[in-house]
Amino acid sequence: MLKKQSPKISVIIPVYNVERYLAQCLENVIYQTCKNLEIIVVDDGATDNSAEVYSYYAKLDKRIKIIKQTNMGLSVARNTGLTQATGTYIHFMDSDDYLSLDYYEKMLTNMCQTDADMACSGLYSDRVQSFLLDNNVILTTLEDKLRLNKMGSGVCKYLYRTAFLRKHELQFEFGRLAEDIFFTIQAVYYANKIITVPGVKYYYRYNPVSIMNNNKKAVKLKEDMKHARQLVQSFAEKHNFAQLFKLAKEYDNKTCDKVEYRLFATIPLLKKKVYANKTKYYLFGLIPFLLVD
């Protein structure tokens, strides 16, 4: 349990044409069991009725801070929020997603108890691979942190220590899609430790008109994914862990209930069927978790 006055968390929520889901997102944050929150809504030039939604909630809850900017993309919106954040910890949340109601309480408790730079939650989605963590493990080696980072969607599954992000001057690259790839690789590299937190989930919703899923940006996304991979490769070479990114072939024996994936050249991941629509994985022999098929 957290003390009555826990460290403040800045929740950064970029908004672009999400009026359908924004109320649920904001209410979900407002009613978190952890109350010491700074809710930073960054309007990235939305052209729908999103402004009416967040303005209504801002009148009801003084923790909500509104920042408006012309449409410059998700990376700039997140950077704007990061610059304005005053909390001890930071969470990047997409405006069409939602969380377990005790998400921040449990994530913060685990970070405070372990002095970790980052905490990682489970992630659930109806459109991308989901994973649910089964127990607490403190990750300190680069291999372990990188393996965890490969599971599920990127930046939103983590809670970050603000001083840690600013010490290493971590920001999202301007004008790029898939901007979280390079950001999270740098973060897990520099983190002193990452604590996994079972029992809480980040619910990722696929929204075809959101910042990340605009079909008009499909070509640019492909180009930016290539650019992100190049940045990661250069960073890995600079810091002498490039061999971890040599992806090996996937070996799938369809007659067996076991599949071995090699996410990195030296890191095996065993996949074992558990029941109907869930699969249990064991990372490093330490962290059992479920991937929902």
C-alpha positions in Angstrom: 0.0 0.0 0.0 1.1 3.5 -0.7 1.4 6.2 1.9 -1.3 8.8 2.0 0.9 11.3 0.1 2.6 9.2 -2.5 5.1 10.5 -5.1 3.3 12.2 -8.0 2.8 10.5 -11.3 2.5 12.6 -14.5 0.2 10.9 -17.0 0.9 12.2 -20.5 -2.1 11.7 -22.9 -1.7 13.0 -26.5 -5.1 13.6 -28.1 -5.9 13.5 -31.8 -9.5 12.8 -33.0 -10.5 10.3 -30.3 -13.8 11.7 -29.0 -15.3 8.3 -29.1 -12.9 6.9 -26.5 -11.6 9.9 -24.7 -14.2 10.0 -21.9 -13.5 6.4 -20.9 -9.7 7.1 -20.9 -10.0 10.2 -18.7 -12.5 8.7 -16.3 -10.2 5.6 -16.0 -7.3 7.8 -14.9 -9.4 10.1 -12.7 -10.7 7.1 -10.7 -7.4 5.4 -10.2 -6.8 4.2 -6.6 -3.6 6.3 -6.7 -4.8 9.9 -6.4 -1.6 11.9 -6.6 -1.7 12.3 -10.4 -0.9 15.1 -12.8 -3.0 14.4 -15.9 -1.4 16.2 -18.9 -3.7 16.2 -22.0 -1.8 17.4 -25.1 -4.2 18.3 -27.9 -2.3 17.6 -31.1 -4.5 19.7 -33.3 -7.6 17.5 -33.0 -10.4 18.4 -35.5 -13.2 16.5 -33.9 -15.0 17.1 -30.6 -12.2 15.9 -28.4 -11.8 19.4 -27.0 -15.3 19.4 -25.6 -14.7 16.1 -23.9 -11.4 17.0 -22.2 -12.6 20.5 -21.3 -15.6 19.0 -19.5 -13.4 16.7 -17.4 -10.9 19.5 -16.8 -13.7 21.5 -15.1 -14.5 18.5 -12.8 -10.9 17.6 -11.9 -8.2 20.2 -11.2 -5.5 17.5 -11.8 -6.1 17.8 -15.5 -3.8 20.2 -17.3 -4.6 21.1 -21.0 -1.9 21.9 -23.5 -2.8 22.7 -27.1 -0.5 22.6 -30.1 -0.8 22.5 -33.9 -0.8 19.0 -35.4 2.8 17.8 -35.2 2.4 14.2 -34.4 2.5 11.8 -31.5 6.2 12.1 -30.9 6.1 15.9 -30.4 2.9 15.6 -28.3 4.7 13.2 -26.0 7.8 15.4 -25.8 5.6 18.4 -25.0 4.0 16.5 -22.1 7.4 15.3 -20.9 8.8 18.8 -20.9 5.8 20.1 -18.8 5.6 17.2 -16.4 6.3 17.9 -12.7 5.7 14.4 -11.3 8.4 12.1 -9.8 7.3 9.4 -12.3 5.9 9.5 -15.8 3.5 7.4 -17.8 2.7 7.8 -21.5 -0.9 6.8 -22.2 -2.7 6.7 -25.5 -6.0 8.6 -25.4 -8.1 5.6 -26.6 -6.7 3.1 -24.1 -7.5 2.3 -20.4 -5.9 0.7 -17.4 -6.6 -1.5 -14.4 -8.0 0.8 -11.7 -5.1 0.0 -9.4 -2.5 0.3 -12.1 -0.6 3.3 -10.8 -0.9 2.2 -7.2 0.7 -1.1 -7.8 3.3 0.1 -10.4 4.4 2.9 -8.0 4.5 0.7 -5.0 6.8 -1.7 -6.8 9.1 1.1 -8.1 9.4 2.6 -4.6 10.1 -0.7 -2.9 12.9 -1.6 -5.4 14.3 1.8 -6.4 13.8 0.8 -10.1 14.0 3.3 -12.9 11.2 1.5 -14.7 8.3 -0.8 -14.0 6.6 -3.0 -16.6 2.9 -4.1 -16.6 1.1 -6.7 -18.6 -0.7 -5.6 -21.8 -4.0 -6.7 -23.3 -5.4 -6.0 -26.7 -7.9 -7.4 -29.2 -5.6 -6.6 -32.1 -2.0 -7.0 -31.1 -0.2 -9.8 -29.1 -1.1 -9.6 -25.4 0.9 -10.7 -22.4 0.1 -11.0 -18.7 2.9 -11.1 -16.1 2.6 -13.8 -13.4 5.1 -12.6 -10.8 7.6 -9.9 -9.7 11.1 -10.1 -11.0 13.8 -7.4 -10.9 15.7 -7.3 -14.2 19.2 -5.9 -14.1 21.1 -7.5 -17.0 20.8 -6.1 -20.5 19.7 -9.4 -22.0 16.8 -9.8 -19.6 15.7 -6.2 -20.1 15.8 -6.5 -23.9 13.8 -9.7 -23.8 11.1 -8.1 -21.7 11.0 -5.1 -24.1 10.2 -7.4 -27.0 6.9 -8.5 -25.4 3.8 -6.5 -26.5 3.5 -2.8 -27.4 6.3 -0.4 -26.5 6.3 2.7 -24.4 2.9 2.6 -22.7 3.5 -0.6 -20.7 6.2 1.1 -18.6 6.2 3.6 -15.8 9.4 5.7 -15.8 11.3 7.7 -13.2 11.2 11.3 -14.4 14.8 12.1 -13.2 16.0 9.0 -15.1 14.5 10.1 -18.4 15.9 13.6 -18.0 19.3 12.5 -16.9 19.7 10.6 -20.2 17.9 13.3 -22.2 15.4 10.7 -23.6 12.8 12.1 -26.0 10.9 10.9 -29.0 12.3 11.7 -32.4 10.5 14.5 -34.2 8.3 13.7 -37.2 8.6 9.9 -37.0 6.0 7.2 -36.6 7.0 4.1 -34.6 8.9 6.6 -32.4 8.6 4.4 -29.3 10.9 1.7 -30.7 14.1 3.7 -30.3 12.9 5.5 -27.1 12.3 2.2 -25.3 15.5 0.6 -26.4 17.4 3.5 -25.0 15.4 3.5 -21.8 15.8 -0.3 -21.1 19.5 0.1 -21.8 20.1 2.9 -19.4 17.7 1.7 -16.6 19.4 0.5 -13.5 16.7 -2.1 -13.1 13.2 -2.9 -14.3 10.6 -4.4 -12.0 7.8 -6.6 -13.5 4.4 -6.0 -11.9 1.8 -8.8 -12.1 -1.9 -8.2 -11.6 -2.2 -5.0 -13.5 -2.9 -4.5 -17.2 -2.6 -1.8 -19.8 -5.5 -2.2 -22.3 -4.5 -1.2 -25.8 -7.3 -0.4 -28.2 -6.8 -0.4 -31.9 -8.3 2.8 -33.2 -8.2 3.2 -37.0 -8.3 7.0 -36.8 -5.8 7.5 -34.0 -2.4 9.0 -34.3 -0.8 5.6 -34.7 -3.3 3.9 -37.0 -4.1 6.5 -39.8 -4.1 4.5 -43.0 -2.8 7.6 -44.9 0.5 7.2 -43.1 1.1 3.6 -44.1 3.9 4.3 -46.4 5.6 6.7 -44.0 5.2 4.2 -41.2 7.1 1.6 -43.3 9.9 4.1 -43.9 10.0 5.2 -40.3 10.1 1.6 -39.1 13.2 1.1 -41.3 14.7 4.3 -39.9 14.0 3.1 -36.3 15.7 -0.2 -36.9 18.7 1.7 -38.2 18.8 3.9 -35.1 18.6 0.8 -32.9 21.3 -1.0 -34.7 23.6 2.0 -34.5 22.9 2.5 -30.8 23.5 -1.2 -30.2 26.8 -1.1 -32.1 27.9 2.0 -30.2 27.2 0.3 -26.9 28.5 -3.1 -27.9 25.3 -5.2 -27.8 24.6 -5.4 -31.6 24.8 -9.3 -31.5 21.5 -9.3 -29.5 19.6 -7.9 -32.5 20.6 -10.6 -34.9 17.2 -12.3 -35.2 17.4 -16.0 -35.8 14.9 -18.1 -37.7 11.8 -19.3 -36.0 11.6 -23.0 -35.7 8.0 -24.3 -35.6 7.3 -28.0 -35.4 3.6 -28.1 -36.0 3.3 -31.7 -34.7 4.5 -30.6 -31.3 3.0 -28.4 -28.6 6.3 -26.6 -28.1 7.8 -23.9 -30.3 11.2 -22.3 -29.9 11.6 -18.6 -30.8 15.0 -17.0 -30.8 14.3 -13.3 -30.2 18.0 -12.6 -30.1 20.9 -14.7 -31.3 21.6 -16.2 -27.8 18.2 -16.0 -26.2 15.8 -18.9 -26.5 12.1 -18.4 -25.6 10.0 -21.5 -25.0 6.3 -21.4 -25.8 4.0 -24.0 -24.2 0.3 -24.4 -24.8 -1.7 -23.9 -21.6 -5.3 -23.8 -22.6 -7.7 -22.8 -25.4 -6.7 -19.2 -26.2 -3.7 -18.6 -23.9 -0.1 -19.6 -24.1 2.3 -19.6 -21.2 5.9 -18.5 -21.8 8.9 -18.6 -19.6 11.5 -15.9 -20.0 15.0 -16.5 -18.5 13.5 -19.3 -16.5 12.3 -16.7 -14.0 9.3 -14.9 -15.4 6.2 -16.9 -16.3 3.7 -14.9 -18.2 0.8 -15.5 -20.6 0.6 -14.4 -24.2 -3.0 -14.3 -25.3 -3.4 -15.6 -28.9 
